Structure formats: C-alpha cells, structure tokens
C-alpha cells in the first residue's frame, strides 16, 4: 500500500480543481440570478478561485518533483 501523506499531489490537484469550479460557478449563478449577489459570496468566489489556483499549482509542482526524483 502506498504511503499516503497529507500533501498527496493528486489530492491537492483535485481540491484545487474543485475550488476553481466553485469560483467559476458561484459568479455564474449570481449572474443568472439564481442566488443573490452579496459581498460575502463575491469574496468567497474570489477566494476560491485564488486558493484553487495556488493549491492546484502546488499539487502539480509536487507531482512533477516526486516523479522526477523517481527517474
């Protein structure tokens, strides 16, 4: 069984992707007026987008570093 650490690169990439989707879907729902646009939701969607980009990038960097070390 592989050693799963807390910073598993695949898990980071998945979490980053989910955050990016949340950061894209929330403004779309506000634009279509399915949910009311509030300062909190605007801030949450901006935070989710930025956090998703950073988390996904960290996961990609960690993934490539681990696979580079295995060669």
N, C-alpha and C positions, 0 to 999 in steps of 0.2 A: 504494500500500500504506500503510495507516495506521501511524502511529508508535506502536509498542508499547513502553511503558515498563515498568519493573519493578513499578510500583504501578498496573497496569491495574485499573480499578474492577471490571470483570466478573470478572477473575481473583481479586480479593480476596473478592468475594461468593461465588464458587464454593468457594474454600478455607475461608471461614467456614462455609458450609453443610456441607461435608464434616466439619469439626471438630465442628460441632453434632451431626451424625448419629453420629459416633464417641462423643461424650459422652453420647448417649442409648442407643446400642446396647450399649456395654460394661456399664452397670449392669443393663440388661435381661438380658444373657447371664449376669451374675453372679447375678441373682435367680432365673433359671430353672436355675441350677446347671450350665450348660454349661461355664463356666470358673470356676475357684476365685477367690473374692474375696480379694484381697490388698491390702495398703496401697498398693503401687505402682500397681495397676490402679485403685483408688479415686482416688488422686491424679491419675493420668493422665486419667481420665474427667472429673474436676472441672476440671483444667487445660484439657482440650479444649473443654469447654463454655464456659468463660470466654474462652478465646482465640478460639473461634468467634464468640461474640457481639461481641467487640471488632473482630475482623477483618472480619466481615460489616458491622458498623455503619460502620467506616471506609470500606469499599468503597461502601456506599450514599451516604454523605456526599460522597465523591469523585465518584461518578457524577452526583449531583444538582448539584454545584458545576460540573463540566465542562459539563453540558448547560444550566445556567443561563447560563454565560458565552457559549454559542453563540447564544443568542437575541438 
